[in-house]
Amino acid sequence: MSATLYWLRQDLRLDDNLALLAACGCASLLPVYCHYPTRDSGWDCPRLGRHRAAFLGQALDSLAAALRDRGSALCELQGPPEIVLPALARQVGADRVVCERIAAPEEEAEVLALRQAGLQVSEIWQSSLYLPEQLPFAIERLPAVFTDFRRALEQAGPQPLPPQNAPTALPPLPAGWTPREPPPRTPPAIEARSSFPYHLPACHGGETAARAHFQQYLARGLPHRYKATRDRLYGVDFSSKLSPWLASGALSPRRAWQMLKAFEARHGASEGSGWIGFELLWRDYFRFLHLRHGARLYHATGLSALPLPAHDAAAFQRWRQGETGQPLVDAAMRELSASGYLSNRLRQVAASYLIYECGGDWRAGAAWFESQLIDYDAYSNQGNWLYIAGRGTDPRGGRRFNPERQAAEHDAQGRYRALWSTA
């Protein structure tokens, strides 16, 4: 058997990695990650901002250490996968690439280009809590509304598969590969006000930190408070903070589910702990929505029959710089730029403000969030922006938030706005 390349994408872990386990049946294996941050978003935004780049670097360093412990290594390449992976395959004598499947247009185009270059590519779906084959309906019959999706799952009663443990050893590295230094890492931003201070070891990007973080969250009984606190605007403990590690793949949703269920078995289930599972289902739904609709989710009109969105470029610049004159929105945009994180409530308020008050194209906002958020995930980012814009699956036809009302409800004392009154 020849060498195999294991192409890491949004699965930067060894635990519960079905694609990695599938790749291990070979004579030699080379795990590889491709850095390609120069792709143009089309909206004058870098595709990979400094916060996500720094968090990614932490995840890759953690992964490289875990691979070394198992007699392997991480190969990091600079350039488009469709160019650098075929060249690496020729160098090490590989004819097969194994990777996780990502059902988004750019990622699917990368796989197609690799196949056109003569490589055999095996894709494994693994980023959702439930696998597509566990659903009680074909993907073509995916319910158009999340509530119907959730109810169908609850009635059918499937359970997530148990997570698979990380392999204790990996196949040897190909003889033709020469180790090289990884590219320079982006240093983390030290921002004391951050709700996700990824410069601290407890919030580092790797798999070990992910497991340790959720374990301490559970040990402190915080899931029981989750539903009551999840709409708060700042602080580390108001939400589970799983999204950055789920987005990079440093934590498997099935492992998180198993840990949550173990907590409920010991301490009892509650509305709060159940709501964490509810959020994992939302995450799944946006993934299955991509399997159902594909590139249509990236069209200007999305799934709707609405006219093309307008776009005010100057207003978009003011919005992303936190200079709209609306205090809550501006505070949110300052936090996003300074820390790479933003509460879910403020993401909705800021997105609504761009679309409905600034006359901005929802796709521009999605591109800015992609650039800035450490927990950027193509599925959830696209799905949520479409939802707010009324071009996705929202049965109400969009969500318009009144920022003054939101401030009165969620920041009555003005503490959040004071905290982020300056950049």
C-alpha positions as CSV (number, residue, x, y, z in Angstrom):
1,M,0.0,0.0,0.0
2,S,1.2,3.5,-0.8
3,A,1.4,6.6,1.4
4,T,-1.7,8.5,2.3
5,L,-2.0,12.2,3.1
6,Y,-4.4,13.1,5.9
7,W,-5.6,16.6,5.0
8,L,-6.7,18.4,8.1
9,R,-9.4,21.0,7.6
10,Q,-11.8,21.9,10.4
11,D,-11.0,18.8,12.4
12,L,-7.9,19.8,14.4
13,R,-8.0,16.9,16.9
14,L,-7.2,13.3,17.3
15,D,-10.1,12.4,19.5
16,D,-13.3,11.2,17.8
17,N,-11.9,11.8,14.3
18,L,-13.6,9.4,12.0
19,A,-11.7,10.5,9.0
20,L,-8.3,10.1,10.7
21,L,-9.3,6.6,11.8
22,A,-10.2,5.8,8.2
23,A,-6.9,7.1,7.0
24,C,-4.9,4.9,9.3
25,G,-5.3,1.7,7.2
26,C,-2.2,2.5,5.1
27,A,1.5,1.8,4.9
28,S,2.5,5.4,5.8
29,L,0.6,8.5,6.7
30,L,1.4,12.2,6.6
31,P,-1.0,14.6,8.4
32,V,-1.0,17.9,6.6
33,Y,-2.6,21.3,7.0
34,C,-2.7,24.0,4.3
35,H,-2.5,27.7,5.1
36,Y,-4.2,29.7,2.4
37,P,-5.3,33.0,4.0
38,T,-5.0,35.1,0.8
39,R,-8.3,34.1,-0.8
40,D,-10.3,37.2,-1.7
41,S,-13.6,37.6,0.2
42,G,-14.9,40.2,-2.4
43,W,-15.8,42.6,0.4
44,D,-12.4,44.2,1.2
45,C,-12.0,42.0,4.2
46,P,-9.1,39.6,5.0
47,R,-10.4,36.1,5.0
48,L,-8.3,35.2,8.1
49,G,-8.1,38.0,10.7
50,R,-5.4,38.2,13.4
51,H,-7.6,36.6,16.1
52,R,-8.6,33.5,14.2
53,A,-5.1,33.2,12.9
54,A,-3.7,33.2,16.4
55,F,-6.3,30.8,17.8
56,L,-5.6,28.5,14.8
57,G,-1.9,28.6,15.5
58,Q,-2.5,27.4,19.1
59,A,-4.7,24.6,17.8
60,L,-2.0,23.5,15.3
61,D,0.7,23.6,17.9
62,S,-1.4,21.4,20.2
63,L,-2.2,19.0,17.4
64,A,1.5,18.8,16.4
65,A,2.5,17.9,20.0
66,A,-0.2,15.2,20.1
67,L,1.0,13.7,16.8
68,R,4.6,13.7,18.0
69,D,3.5,11.7,21.1
70,R,2.2,9.0,18.7
71,G,5.3,8.9,16.5
72,S,3.9,11.1,13.8
73,A,4.2,14.8,12.8
74,L,2.3,17.7,11.3
75,C,3.3,19.0,7.9
76,E,2.2,22.6,7.4
77,L,2.1,24.0,3.8
78,Q,1.5,27.5,2.5
79,G,-0.7,27.8,-0.6
80,P,-3.9,26.5,-2.2
81,P,-4.6,22.9,-1.4
82,E,-5.2,22.1,-5.1
83,I,-1.6,23.1,-5.8
84,V,0.5,22.2,-2.7
85,L,-1.1,18.8,-2.0
86,P,-0.5,17.3,-5.4
87,A,3.1,18.5,-5.2
88,L,3.5,16.9,-1.7
89,A,1.9,13.7,-2.9
90,R,4.5,13.4,-5.7
91,Q,7.3,14.1,-3.2
92,V,6.2,11.3,-0.7
93,G,4.7,8.8,-3.2
94,A,1.1,9.3,-2.1
95,D,-1.9,8.7,-4.4
96,R,-4.6,9.1,-1.8
97,V,-5.9,11.9,0.3
98,V,-8.3,11.5,3.2
99,C,-10.2,14.4,4.7
100,E,-13.4,15.4,6.4
101,R,-16.2,16.5,4.1
102,I,-17.2,20.2,4.2
103,A,-20.4,20.9,2.2
104,A,-19.6,24.5,1.4
105,P,-18.8,25.7,-2.2
106,E,-15.2,26.7,-1.8
107,E,-14.3,23.6,0.1
108,E,-16.1,21.3,-2.4
109,A,-14.3,23.1,-5.2
110,E,-10.9,22.3,-3.5
111,V,-11.7,18.6,-3.4
112,L,-12.8,18.6,-7.0
113,A,-9.6,20.2,-8.1
114,L,-7.6,17.6,-6.2
115,R,-9.4,14.8,-8.0
116,Q,-8.8,16.6,-11.3
117,A,-5.1,16.6,-10.4
118,G,-5.2,12.8,-10.3
119,L,-5.5,12.2,-6.6
120,Q,-7.9,9.8,-5.0
121,V,-9.8,11.7,-2.3
122,S,-11.9,10.0,0.4
123,E,-14.2,12.4,2.2
124,I,-15.7,11.5,5.6
125,W,-18.6,13.4,7.1
126,Q,-17.9,14.0,10.8
127,S,-18.6,17.6,12.0
128,S,-22.2,17.1,13.2
129,L,-23.6,15.6,16.3
130,Y,-25.9,13.3,14.2
131,L,-24.7,11.7,11.0
132,P,-26.8,12.3,7.9
133,E,-27.8,8.6,7.8
134,Q,-29.2,8.8,11.3
135,L,-31.8,11.4,10.3
136,P,-35.5,10.2,10.0
137,F,-35.7,11.7,6.5
138,A,-33.6,12.0,3.4
139,I,-31.6,15.2,3.1
140,E,-33.8,16.2,0.2
141,R,-36.7,16.3,2.6
142,L,-35.0,18.3,5.3
143,P,-37.6,20.4,7.0
144,A,-37.6,24.1,6.0
145,V,-37.9,25.3,9.6
146,F,-35.6,24.3,12.5
147,T,-38.5,23.6,14.9
148,D,-39.9,21.0,12.5
149,F,-36.4,19.5,12.2
150,R,-36.0,19.3,16.0
151,R,-39.4,17.7,16.5
152,A,-38.8,15.1,13.9
153,L,-35.6,14.1,15.6
154,E,-37.2,14.0,19.0
155,Q,-40.1,11.8,17.7
156,A,-37.8,9.4,15.9
157,G,-35.4,9.2,18.9
158,P,-32.0,8.5,17.3
159,Q,-29.0,9.0,19.6
160,P,-25.6,10.4,18.7
161,L,-23.0,7.7,18.1
162,P,-20.5,7.3,20.9
163,P,-17.3,9.2,20.3
164,Q,-14.3,7.2,19.1
165,N,-11.1,7.5,21.2
166,A,-8.0,8.9,19.6
167,P,-5.6,6.3,18.2
168,T,-2.7,5.4,20.5
169,A,-0.3,5.1,17.5
170,L,-0.3,6.2,13.9
171,P,1.2,4.7,10.8
172,P,4.8,5.7,10.2
173,L,5.7,8.9,8.2
174,P,6.5,8.5,4.5
175,A,10.2,8.0,3.9
176,G,10.2,10.8,1.3
177,W,9.0,13.5,3.7
178,T,11.5,16.0,5.2
179,P,10.4,17.8,8.3
180,R,10.2,21.5,8.1
181,E,9.5,24.4,10.5
182,P,5.9,25.6,10.7
183,P,5.2,29.1,9.5
184,P,5.4,32.0,12.0
185,R,2.5,32.2,14.4
186,T,0.4,35.2,14.9
187,P,0.7,36.2,18.6
188,P,-2.5,36.3,20.6
189,A,-4.1,39.7,21.4
190,I,-4.0,40.4,25.1
191,E,-7.4,42.0,25.8
192,A,-8.4,42.1,29.4
193,R,-12.0,42.9,28.5
194,S,-12.5,39.8,26.3
195,S,-15.2,37.3,27.0
196,F,-13.0,34.7,25.5
197,P,-9.4,35.5,26.5
198,Y,-7.6,33.1,24.2
199,H,-4.2,34.5,25.3
200,L,-4.7,32.7,28.6
201,P,-3.9,28.9,28.7
202,A,-7.4,28.0,29.8
203,C,-8.8,29.4,26.5
204,H,-6.0,28.2,24.1
205,G,-7.0,26.8,20.8
206,G,-6.0,23.2,21.2
207,E,-7.8,19.9,22.0
208,T,-6.4,19.6,25.5
209,A,-7.6,23.1,26.5
210,A,-11.1,22.4,24.9
211,R,-11.7,19.2,27.0
212,A,-10.3,20.9,30.2
213,H,-12.5,24.0,29.7
214,F,-15.8,22.0,29.3
215,Q,-14.9,19.7,32.1
216,Q,-14.5,22.7,34.5
217,Y,-17.7,24.3,33.2
218,L,-19.5,21.1,34.0
219,A,-17.8,20.6,37.4
220,R,-19.0,24.0,38.5
221,G,-22.6,23.2,37.6
222,L,-22.9,26.0,35.1
223,P,-25.1,24.0,32.6
224,H,-28.0,24.4,35.0
225,R,-27.7,28.2,34.6
226,Y,-27.1,28.2,30.8
227,K,-30.6,29.2,29.6
228,A,-30.9,32.0,32.2
229,T,-27.5,33.5,31.4
230,R,-26.9,32.8,27.7
231,D,-28.2,36.2,26.5
232,R,-25.8,38.2,28.7
233,L,-23.4,40.4,26.8
234,Y,-20.1,39.8,28.4
235,G,-18.1,37.5,30.7
236,V,-16.6,34.1,30.4
237,D,-19.2,32.1,32.2
238,F,-22.5,33.3,30.8
239,S,-22.3,30.7,28.0
240,S,-20.5,27.4,27.5
241,K,-17.9,29.0,25.1
242,L,-17.6,25.7,23.2
243,S,-18.0,27.4,19.8
244,P,-14.4,28.3,19.2
245,W,-13.2,24.7,19.7
246,L,-16.2,23.2,17.8
247,A,-15.5,25.6,14.9
248,S,-11.9,24.6,14.5
249,G,-12.7,20.9,15.2
250,A,-10.5,20.8,18.3
251,L,-13.5,19.4,20.1
252,S,-16.0,16.9,18.6
253,P,-19.7,17.6,19.1
254,R,-20.2,13.9,20.1
255,R,-17.5,14.2,22.8
256,A,-19.2,17.4,24.1
257,W,-22.5,15.6,24.1
258,Q,-21.1,12.6,25.9
259,M,-19.6,14.9,28.6
260,L,-22.9,16.7,28.9
261,K,-24.9,13.5,29.3
262,A,-22.5,12.3,31.9
263,F,-23.0,15.5,33.8
264,E,-26.8,15.1,33.6
265,A,-26.6,11.5,34.8
266,R,-24.7,12.7,38.0
267,H,-26.4,16.0,38.7
268,G,-29.8,15.7,36.9
269,A,-31.0,17.2,33.6
270,S,-32.4,20.7,33.6
271,E,-33.8,23.3,31.2
272,G,-30.3,24.9,31.1
273,S,-28.4,21.7,30.3
274,G,-31.1,20.8,27.8
275,W,-30.6,24.1,26.1
276,I,-27.0,23.3,25.4
277,G,-28.1,20.2,23.5
278,F,-30.7,22.5,21.7
279,E,-27.8,24.7,20.5
280,L,-25.9,21.7,19.2
281,L,-29.0,20.7,17.2
282,W,-29.1,24.2,15.6
283,R,-25.4,23.7,14.7
284,D,-26.4,20.4,13.0
285,Y,-29.3,22.0,11.2
286,F,-27.1,24.5,9.5
287,R,-24.8,21.7,8.4
288,F,-27.6,19.7,6.9
289,L,-29.0,22.8,5.3
290,H,-25.7,23.0,3.4
291,L,-26.1,19.4,2.3
292,R,-29.6,20.2,1.1
293,H,-29.1,23.5,-0.7
294,G,-25.3,23.9,-1.3
295,A,-24.2,26.9,-3.2
296,R,-27.6,28.5,-3.2
297,L,-27.0,29.5,0.4
298,Y,-24.2,31.8,-0.9
299,H,-26.3,33.5,-3.5
300,A,-27.4,37.1,-2.9
301,T,-31.0,36.0,-2.6
302,G,-30.3,32.9,-0.5
303,L,-33.3,30.6,-0.3
304,S,-35.8,33.5,-0.8
305,A,-37.5,35.2,-3.7
306,L,-36.6,38.6,-2.3
307,P,-34.9,41.2,-4.6
308,L,-31.1,41.5,-4.6
309,P,-29.9,43.2,-1.4
310,A,-28.7,46.8,-1.6
311,H,-25.4,47.8,-0.2
312,D,-24.1,51.1,1.2
313,A,-20.3,50.7,1.2
314,A,-19.7,53.8,3.4
315,A,-22.2,52.7,6.0
316,F,-20.6,49.2,6.0
317,Q,-17.3,50.8,6.8
318,R,-18.8,52.8,9.7
319,W,-20.5,49.6,10.9
320,R,-17.4,47.4,11.0
321,Q,-15.3,50.2,12.5
322,G,-17.8,50.8,15.3
323,E,-18.7,54.3,14.1
324,T,-22.4,54.2,13.4
325,G,-23.4,56.4,16.3
326,Q,-25.5,53.7,17.8
327,P,-23.9,53.0,21.2
328,L,-24.7,49.3,21.6
329,V,-23.8,48.4,18.0
330,D,-20.6,50.4,18.1
331,A,-19.6,48.7,21.4
332,A,-20.2,45.3,19.9
333,M,-18.1,46.1,16.8
334,R,-15.3,47.4,18.9
335,E,-15.3,44.2,21.0
336,L,-15.3,42.1,17.9
337,S,-12.3,43.8,16.4
338,A,-10.4,43.9,19.7
339,S,-11.0,40.4,20.9
340,G,-12.3,38.2,18.0
341,Y,-15.4,37.3,20.1
342,L,-19.0,38.6,20.5
343,S,-22.0,37.2,22.4
344,N,-24.7,35.5,20.3
345,R,-27.2,38.2,21.3
346,L,-24.9,41.0,20.1
347,R,-24.1,39.1,16.8
348,Q,-27.8,39.2,16.1
349,V,-28.2,42.9,17.0
350,A,-25.2,43.9,15.0
351,A,-26.2,41.9,11.9
352,S,-29.7,43.3,12.0
353,Y,-28.4,46.8,12.3
354,L,-26.2,46.4,9.2
355,I,-29.0,44.9,7.1
356,Y,-32.0,47.0,8.2
357,E,-30.5,50.3,9.4
358,C,-27.3,50.7,7.4
359,G,-28.7,49.3,4.1
360,G,-25.8,46.8,3.9
361,D,-25.6,43.6,2.0
362,W,-25.8,40.6,4.4
363,R,-23.0,39.0,2.5
364,A,-20.6,41.8,3.5
365,G,-21.5,41.3,7.1
366,A,-20.9,37.6,6.8
367,A,-17.5,38.2,5.3
368,W,-16.6,40.6,8.2
369,F,-17.6,38.0,10.7
370,E,-15.6,35.4,8.9
371,S,-12.5,37.6,9.1
372,Q,-12.9,38.5,12.7
373,L,-14.5,35.7,14.7
374,I,-12.3,33.1,16.3
375,D,-15.3,30.7,16.2
376,Y,-16.0,31.3,12.5
377,D,-17.7,28.3,11.0
378,A,-18.9,28.5,7.4
379,Y,-22.1,26.6,8.1
380,S,-23.3,28.6,11.2
381,N,-22.1,31.9,9.9
382,Q,-23.9,31.6,6.6
383,G,-27.0,30.1,8.2
384,N,-27.3,32.8,10.8
385,W,-26.8,35.7,8.5
386,L,-29.4,34.3,6.1
387,Y,-31.8,33.9,9.0
388,I,-31.5,37.5,10.2
389,A,-31.8,38.7,6.6
390,G,-35.0,36.8,5.9
391,R,-33.3,34.9,3.1
392,G,-32.8,31.6,4.9
393,T,-35.1,29.4,7.1
394,D,-36.6,32.0,9.5
395,P,-40.4,31.5,9.2
396,R,-40.9,35.1,10.1
397,G,-39.0,36.3,7.1
398,G,-36.1,37.9,9.0
399,R,-35.3,39.3,12.4
400,R,-35.1,43.1,12.9
401,F,-33.7,44.0,16.3
402,N,-34.3,47.4,17.9
403,P,-30.9,48.2,19.5
404,E,-32.4,50.7,22.0
405,R,-34.8,48.0,23.3
406,Q,-32.0,45.4,23.3
407,A,-29.8,47.8,25.4
408,A,-32.7,48.4,27.8
409,E,-33.3,44.7,28.2
410,H,-29.7,43.3,28.3
411,D,-27.6,46.3,29.3
412,A,-29.9,48.4,31.5
413,Q,-27.0,49.7,33.6
414,G,-24.9,50.5,30.6
415,R,-22.0,48.5,31.8
416,Y,-21.3,46.7,28.5
417,R,-21.4,50.0,26.6
418,A,-19.1,51.6,29.1
419,L,-16.8,48.6,28.9
420,W,-16.4,49.0,25.2
421,S,-16.8,52.7,24.9
422,T,-13.3,52.9,23.4
423,A,-11.5,50.5,21.1
